Amino acid sequence: MEKQSYSIHDVSLYPSGLDKIEWVRRNMALLNGIEEKFREEQPFKGLRIALSVHLEAKTAYLCKVLNAGGAEMFVTGSNPLSTQDDIAAALVHEGMSVYAVHGASETVYQECLEKVLLAEPDIIIDDGADLVTLLHTKFPHLIPKVRGGCEETTTGIHRLLAMQKDGSLRFPMFAVNDAQCKHLFDNRYGTGQSVFDGIDRTTNLIVAGKTVVVAGYGWCGRGVAMRAKGLGARVIVTEIDPVKAIEAVMDGFTVMQMADAAKIGDLFITVTGMRDVITEEHMRSMKNGALLCNAGHFDVEIDVARLKEIAVETRAMKPNIMGYRLDSGNWLYLLAEGRLVNLASGDGHPAEIMDMSFAIQALCARELAVNPPKEARVYAVPDEIDAYVANEKLESIGAKIDVLTERQKEYENSWKV
């Protein structure tokens, strides 16, 4: 093991970071059990893991679980605004190498990504595929040592599939986001709740009675729309997929084009994974006081650069809210710089939700350590991992399910009635 190194804001902040980690640990029963098994089994002994995930308490506990299994951890964040400096300090206090600073510039952010890769990792845990991309473009000489990796989010998997399609991907990657116990709960219930946690914490404004425009009706969009409706909002959904649009209508929402929704919305939430969802054309037609925020991985869904260009006055209204006055006199308010509002303005998904997602991450990382796939492509999470996480979650909440009898199994597998 090489000497620990780090580049963080302030090591002395660690006590509050440790308190936060302890709080989520008490509410993450699956990871508690996995930590015990890893501590006994030591599946990562002698291996290095490079991790780039939103650096808050739940991620920190995942790092501790992997470390308990023998991994030497090299940690950074996947978004400068979601990095919590006291959490980074806590992991340094625990002996890990951490390179992350809240509010880092793009240059510093890239340097932090590079530092975790220069540790020559065996396993990658990524959120948005930044580490994987950087490995393939700037550090290809490090790839032969990499057994594989795990990708946390939809955007990252899209990037990996594009790499696979053109033959660029050079090691196996597990599509953690696509596991049933990830996207069905994390993306829907986690995003749905945490987005409004971030919005409410930042604005201190009511949702009930407002017209909320949700761009995108994937699993995250479904969750956001559901929570907006539950809070009393009138909900409009914009989509490019006709099937998802019909689903939104049948779920009780109004579906229209963004050009029309822009004229009547009070709060806009982009959840698409696509760029230029809200453009100058849309912003110029918005009403005075409209709130804009993004819950997609990258800050490209709202054209923030163009908003800054067309604004005739700019004013910081309060932390994480920037006001832009257009030449029409209307003010538009952008939350969290157009970055992930649930993490840049909040603490991200609830602990119980991330317990499932990070349990899948931990178990897929173990698979890479003890039985790595041979082919360089994107792999689905093994069904047995999904089933294990689901069963453990049910047990942790005291729920029981039925099992098929032998007669039912015979019936299920027969073509005769």
C-alpha positions as CSV (number, residue, x, y, z in Angstrom):
1,M,0.0,0.0,0.0
2,E,1.4,3.4,-1.0
3,K,1.4,6.3,1.4
4,Q,-2.0,8.0,1.7
5,S,-2.4,11.2,-0.3
6,Y,-5.3,13.7,-0.6
7,S,-6.4,17.0,-1.9
8,I,-9.4,18.4,0.0
9,H,-10.6,21.7,1.5
10,D,-9.9,21.1,5.2
11,V,-9.1,17.9,7.0
12,S,-10.3,19.4,10.3
13,L,-13.9,19.2,9.1
14,Y,-14.0,15.4,9.7
15,P,-16.1,15.3,12.9
16,S,-19.3,16.4,11.3
17,G,-18.6,14.2,8.3
18,L,-18.2,11.2,10.6
19,D,-21.5,12.1,12.2
20,K,-23.3,12.2,8.8
21,I,-21.8,8.8,7.8
22,E,-22.9,7.3,11.1
23,W,-26.4,8.5,10.6
24,V,-26.8,7.0,7.1
25,R,-25.1,3.8,8.3
26,R,-27.9,3.3,10.9
27,N,-30.4,3.5,8.0
28,M,-28.6,1.3,5.4
29,A,-29.3,-2.3,6.6
30,L,-28.2,-4.0,3.4
31,L,-24.8,-2.4,3.4
32,N,-24.4,-3.2,7.1
33,G,-24.8,-6.9,6.2
34,I,-22.5,-6.7,3.2
35,E,-19.9,-4.9,5.2
36,E,-19.8,-7.7,7.7
37,K,-19.4,-10.3,4.9
38,F,-16.7,-8.3,3.2
39,R,-14.8,-7.8,6.4
40,E,-14.7,-11.6,6.8
41,E,-14.2,-12.6,3.1
42,Q,-11.7,-9.8,2.1
43,P,-12.6,-10.0,-1.7
44,F,-10.7,-6.9,-2.5
45,K,-7.5,-7.6,-0.7
46,G,-4.6,-6.3,-2.7
47,L,-6.9,-4.4,-5.1
48,R,-7.3,-0.7,-5.7
49,I,-10.7,0.9,-6.4
50,A,-11.1,4.3,-8.1
51,L,-14.5,5.8,-7.3
52,S,-16.2,8.9,-8.7
53,V,-19.7,9.3,-7.3
54,H,-21.4,12.2,-5.7
55,L,-19.4,12.6,-2.5
56,E,-21.9,12.8,0.3
57,A,-22.5,10.5,3.3
58,K,-24.1,7.5,1.6
59,T,-21.3,7.4,-0.9
60,A,-18.8,7.6,1.9
61,Y,-20.4,4.6,3.6
62,L,-20.1,2.6,0.4
63,C,-16.4,3.5,0.4
64,K,-16.1,2.3,4.0
65,V,-17.8,-1.0,3.0
66,L,-15.4,-1.6,0.1
67,N,-12.5,-0.6,2.3
68,A,-13.6,-3.1,4.9
69,G,-13.4,-5.8,2.2
70,G,-9.7,-5.0,1.7
71,A,-9.9,-2.4,-1.1
72,E,-7.4,0.5,-1.2
73,M,-9.8,3.4,-2.0
74,F,-9.1,6.4,-4.2
75,V,-12.1,8.7,-4.1
76,T,-13.3,11.7,-5.9
77,G,-16.7,13.3,-6.6
78,S,-18.7,13.2,-9.8
79,N,-20.0,16.8,-9.5
80,P,-18.2,19.7,-7.8
81,L,-21.4,21.1,-6.3
82,S,-22.4,17.8,-4.7
83,T,-19.1,17.3,-2.9
84,Q,-19.4,17.8,0.8
85,D,-16.1,19.0,2.3
86,D,-16.7,17.4,5.7
87,I,-17.4,14.1,4.1
88,A,-14.2,14.2,2.1
89,A,-12.4,15.1,5.4
90,A,-14.0,12.1,7.1
91,L,-12.8,9.7,4.5
92,V,-9.3,11.1,4.7
93,H,-9.5,10.6,8.5
94,E,-10.4,7.0,7.8
95,G,-7.2,6.5,5.9
96,M,-8.5,6.8,2.3
97,S,-7.0,8.9,-0.5
98,V,-9.5,11.6,-1.5
99,Y,-9.3,14.3,-4.1
100,A,-12.4,16.5,-4.1
101,V,-13.4,20.0,-3.2
102,H,-16.9,21.6,-3.1
103,G,-17.3,24.2,-5.8
104,A,-14.1,23.2,-7.6
105,S,-13.4,24.7,-11.0
106,E,-13.6,22.5,-14.1
107,T,-9.8,22.4,-14.2
108,V,-9.6,21.3,-10.5
109,Y,-12.4,18.8,-11.0
110,Q,-10.5,17.2,-13.9
111,E,-7.3,17.1,-11.9
112,C,-9.1,15.2,-9.2
113,L,-10.4,12.6,-11.7
114,E,-6.9,12.2,-13.0
115,K,-5.4,11.7,-9.5
116,V,-7.6,8.7,-8.7
117,L,-6.7,7.2,-12.0
118,L,-3.0,7.7,-11.5
119,A,-3.3,5.3,-8.6
120,E,-3.5,2.6,-11.3
121,P,-6.9,1.1,-10.1
122,D,-8.0,-2.5,-10.6
123,I,-11.8,-1.6,-10.4
124,I,-13.7,1.5,-11.5
125,I,-16.9,2.7,-9.8
126,D,-18.2,5.6,-12.0
127,D,-21.2,7.9,-12.1
128,G,-21.6,9.5,-15.5
129,A,-18.6,7.6,-17.1
130,D,-16.1,10.4,-16.5
131,L,-13.4,8.0,-15.2
132,V,-14.0,5.5,-17.9
133,T,-13.8,8.2,-20.6
134,L,-10.7,9.7,-19.2
135,L,-9.0,6.3,-19.0
136,H,-9.7,5.7,-22.7
137,T,-8.7,9.1,-23.9
138,K,-5.8,10.3,-21.7
139,F,-4.6,7.2,-19.8
140,P,-5.0,4.2,-22.1
141,H,-1.7,2.7,-20.8
142,L,-3.4,2.1,-17.5
143,I,-6.3,0.0,-19.0
144,P,-4.5,-3.4,-19.0
145,K,-4.6,-3.4,-15.2
146,V,-8.3,-2.7,-15.0
147,R,-10.6,-5.7,-14.4
148,G,-13.7,-3.7,-15.1
149,G,-16.1,-1.3,-13.5
150,C,-19.6,-0.4,-12.5
151,E,-21.7,2.5,-13.8
152,E,-24.2,4.2,-11.6
153,T,-26.4,6.4,-13.8
154,T,-28.4,6.5,-17.0
155,T,-26.2,9.1,-18.7
156,G,-23.1,7.0,-18.0
157,I,-24.6,3.9,-19.5
158,H,-25.6,5.8,-22.6
159,R,-21.9,6.8,-23.0
160,L,-20.7,3.3,-22.4
161,L,-23.1,1.8,-25.0
162,A,-21.8,4.4,-27.5
163,M,-18.2,3.3,-26.7
164,Q,-19.2,-0.3,-27.1
165,K,-21.0,0.4,-30.4
166,D,-17.9,1.9,-32.0
167,G,-15.5,-0.6,-30.5
168,S,-13.8,1.8,-28.1
169,L,-14.7,0.1,-24.8
170,R,-11.7,-1.9,-23.6
171,F,-12.9,-3.5,-20.4
172,P,-16.2,-4.9,-19.0
173,M,-18.6,-2.6,-17.2
174,F,-21.7,-3.5,-15.2
175,A,-24.8,-1.4,-16.0
176,V,-25.7,-0.9,-12.3
177,N,-28.4,1.7,-13.2
178,D,-30.3,-0.8,-15.2
179,A,-30.7,-3.3,-12.4
180,Q,-34.3,-3.6,-11.3
181,C,-33.5,-2.7,-7.7
182,K,-31.7,0.4,-8.9
183,H,-33.9,2.1,-11.6
184,L,-37.3,1.1,-10.2
185,F,-36.5,2.6,-6.8
186,D,-33.5,4.9,-7.0
187,N,-34.6,6.7,-10.2
188,R,-38.3,6.9,-9.3
189,Y,-38.7,7.2,-5.6
190,G,-35.2,8.5,-4.9
191,T,-35.1,11.2,-7.5
192,G,-38.8,12.1,-6.9
193,Q,-38.2,12.9,-3.3
194,S,-34.7,14.3,-3.4
195,V,-35.5,16.7,-6.2
196,F,-38.2,18.4,-4.1
197,D,-36.0,18.2,-1.0
198,G,-33.4,20.3,-2.9
199,I,-36.0,22.7,-4.4
200,D,-37.8,23.3,-1.1
201,R,-34.5,23.7,0.8
202,T,-33.3,26.3,-1.7
203,T,-36.4,28.3,-2.5
204,N,-38.6,27.9,0.6
205,L,-41.6,28.3,-1.8
206,I,-44.8,26.2,-1.9
207,V,-45.3,23.7,-4.7
208,A,-49.1,23.3,-4.3
209,G,-51.0,25.4,-6.8
210,K,-48.0,25.9,-9.1
211,T,-47.7,24.6,-12.6
212,V,-44.7,22.3,-12.7
213,V,-43.2,21.3,-16.1
214,V,-41.3,18.0,-16.0
215,A,-39.2,17.5,-19.1
216,G,-38.8,13.7,-19.7
217,Y,-40.9,10.8,-18.5
218,G,-38.3,8.1,-17.9
219,W,-38.0,6.5,-14.5
220,C,-36.7,9.8,-12.9
221,G,-39.3,11.9,-14.7
222,R,-42.1,9.6,-13.5
223,G,-40.9,10.0,-9.9
224,V,-40.6,13.8,-10.1
225,A,-44.1,14.1,-11.7
226,M,-45.6,11.8,-9.1
227,R,-44.1,13.8,-6.2
228,A,-45.1,17.2,-7.8
229,K,-48.7,15.9,-8.1
230,G,-48.6,14.7,-4.5
231,L,-47.5,18.1,-3.4
232,G,-50.5,19.7,-5.1
233,A,-49.0,21.0,-8.3
234,R,-50.6,21.0,-11.8
235,V,-48.2,18.9,-13.8
236,I,-47.2,19.2,-17.4
237,V,-44.9,16.6,-19.0
238,T,-42.9,17.2,-22.2
239,E,-41.5,14.1,-24.1
240,I,-40.1,13.0,-27.4
241,D,-41.1,9.3,-27.0
242,P,-44.8,8.8,-28.0
243,V,-45.2,5.7,-25.8
244,K,-43.9,7.5,-22.6
245,A,-46.1,10.5,-23.5
246,I,-49.2,8.3,-23.6
247,E,-48.2,6.8,-20.3
248,A,-47.9,10.3,-18.8
249,V,-51.4,11.1,-20.1
250,M,-52.8,7.9,-18.6
251,D,-51.1,8.7,-15.3
252,G,-53.1,11.8,-15.2
253,F,-50.7,14.4,-16.5
254,T,-51.0,17.0,-19.3
255,V,-48.6,16.4,-22.2
256,M,-47.5,19.2,-24.5
257,Q,-44.5,20.6,-26.3
258,M,-41.9,22.6,-24.4
259,A,-42.7,25.7,-26.6
260,D,-46.2,25.7,-25.2
261,A,-45.4,24.6,-21.7
262,A,-42.8,27.4,-21.4
263,K,-45.6,30.0,-21.5
264,I,-47.5,28.7,-18.5
265,G,-45.0,26.9,-16.2
266,D,-44.0,28.2,-12.8
267,L,-41.3,25.6,-12.1
268,F,-39.4,23.7,-14.8
269,I,-37.5,20.5,-14.0
270,T,-35.4,18.8,-16.7
271,V,-34.8,15.0,-16.3
272,T,-33.9,13.9,-19.8
273,G,-30.2,13.2,-20.1
274,M,-30.3,15.3,-23.3
275,R,-28.8,18.7,-24.0
276,D,-30.7,21.9,-25.0
277,V,-34.1,20.9,-23.6
278,I,-34.8,24.5,-22.5
279,T,-33.4,27.0,-24.9
280,E,-33.4,30.7,-25.5
281,E,-36.7,30.4,-27.4
282,H,-38.4,28.8,-24.4
283,M,-36.8,31.2,-21.8
284,R,-38.0,34.3,-23.7
285,S,-41.6,33.1,-23.5
286,M,-41.5,32.2,-19.8
287,K,-43.5,34.2,-17.3
288,N,-41.9,36.6,-14.8
289,G,-40.5,34.7,-11.8
290,A,-40.2,31.2,-13.4
291,L,-37.9,28.8,-11.6
292,L,-35.6,26.6,-13.6
293,C,-33.7,23.5,-12.4
294,N,-32.1,20.3,-13.7
295,A,-32.2,16.8,-12.3
296,G,-30.2,15.2,-15.2
297,H,-26.6,14.2,-14.7
298,F,-24.9,16.9,-16.8
299,D,-25.6,20.7,-16.7
300,V,-26.5,20.9,-20.4
301,E,-30.3,20.4,-20.3
302,I,-30.9,24.0,-19.7
303,D,-28.9,26.3,-21.9
304,V,-27.3,28.2,-19.1
305,A,-24.6,29.8,-21.2
306,R,-27.2,31.4,-23.5
307,L,-29.3,32.5,-20.5
308,K,-26.2,34.4,-19.2
309,E,-25.7,36.0,-22.6
310,I,-29.2,37.3,-23.1
311,A,-29.7,38.5,-19.5
312,V,-29.4,42.3,-19.1
313,E,-29.0,42.0,-15.3
314,T,-27.8,39.2,-13.1
315,R,-28.3,39.0,-9.3
316,A,-27.6,36.3,-6.7
317,M,-30.9,36.1,-4.9
318,K,-29.8,33.7,-2.2
319,P,-27.5,30.6,-2.0
320,N,-28.0,28.4,-5.0
321,I,-30.5,30.8,-6.7
322,M,-29.2,33.1,-9.5
323,G,-31.6,35.6,-11.0
324,Y,-31.5,36.7,-14.6
325,R,-33.5,39.6,-15.9
326,L,-34.3,39.5,-19.7
327,D,-34.8,42.6,-21.8
328,S,-38.6,42.0,-21.5
329,G,-38.3,42.8,-17.8
330,N,-39.0,39.3,-16.7
331,W,-36.8,37.6,-14.1
332,L,-35.9,33.9,-14.4
333,Y,-34.4,32.1,-11.5
334,L,-31.9,29.3,-12.0
335,L,-31.3,26.8,-9.2
336,A,-27.9,25.2,-8.5
337,E,-26.3,26.6,-11.7
338,G,-28.3,24.2,-13.7
339,R,-26.5,21.2,-12.1
340,L,-28.2,18.3,-10.3
341,V,-30.6,20.2,-8.0
342,N,-31.1,17.2,-5.6
343,L,-27.4,17.0,-4.9
344,A,-26.1,20.5,-5.5
345,S,-28.9,21.9,-3.4
346,G,-29.5,18.9,-1.1
347,D,-28.2,15.6,0.2
348,G,-29.3,13.5,-2.7
349,H,-31.5,10.4,-2.4
350,P,-32.7,9.1,0.9
351,A,-30.4,6.6,2.7
352,E,-32.9,3.7,2.4
353,I,-33.0,4.1,-1.4
354,M,-29.2,4.3,-1.8
355,D,-28.9,1.3,0.4
356,M,-30.3,-0.8,-2.4
357,S,-28.3,1.0,-5.2
358,F,-25.0,0.9,-3.4
359,A,-25.6,-2.8,-2.3
360,I,-25.7,-3.5,-6.0
361,Q,-22.6,-1.5,-6.6
362,A,-20.7,-3.3,-3.8
363,L,-21.8,-6.8,-5.0
364,C,-21.0,-6.0,-8.7
365,A,-17.5,-4.8,-7.5
366,R,-17.1,-8.1,-5.7
367,E,-18.0,-9.9,-8.9
368,L,-15.2,-8.0,-10.7
369,A,-12.8,-8.9,-8.0
370,V,-13.5,-12.6,-7.8
371,N,-15.0,-13.5,-11.2
372,P,-14.5,-10.7,-13.7
373,P,-16.2,-11.1,-17.1
374,K,-13.8,-11.7,-20.0
375,E,-15.3,-9.6,-22.8
376,A,-15.0,-5.8,-23.0
377,R,-18.6,-4.8,-23.1
378,V,-21.5,-3.5,-21.0
379,Y,-23.0,-6.3,-18.9
380,A,-26.4,-6.5,-17.2
381,V,-26.3,-6.9,-13.4
382,P,-26.6,-10.7,-12.7
383,D,-30.2,-11.6,-11.8
384,E,-29.0,-13.3,-8.6
385,I,-27.6,-10.0,-7.3
386,D,-30.9,-8.2,-8.0
387,A,-32.8,-11.0,-6.3
388,Y,-30.5,-11.0,-3.3
389,V,-30.8,-7.2,-2.8
390,A,-34.6,-7.4,-3.1
391,N,-34.9,-10.2,-0.6
392,E,-32.6,-8.6,1.9
393,K,-34.5,-5.3,1.6
394,L,-37.8,-7.1,2.2
395,E,-36.4,-8.8,5.3
396,S,-35.0,-5.5,6.6
397,I,-38.4,-3.9,6.5
398,G,-40.2,-6.9,7.9
399,A,-42.1,-7.9,4.8
400,K,-42.6,-11.5,3.7
401,I,-43.6,-12.9,0.3
402,D,-45.1,-16.2,-0.9
403,V,-43.1,-18.9,-2.8
404,L,-44.3,-21.2,-5.5
405,T,-45.3,-24.7,-4.6
406,E,-43.9,-27.6,-6.6
407,R,-47.3,-27.9,-8.3
408,Q,-47.2,-24.2,-9.3
409,K,-43.7,-24.6,-10.6
410,E,-44.8,-27.5,-12.7
411,Y,-47.7,-25.5,-14.0
412,E,-45.5,-22.5,-14.8
413,N,-43.2,-24.6,-16.9
414,S,-45.9,-26.6,-18.8
415,W,-47.7,-25.7,-22.0
416,K,-50.6,-27.9,-21.1
417,V,-53.4,-26.5,-18.9
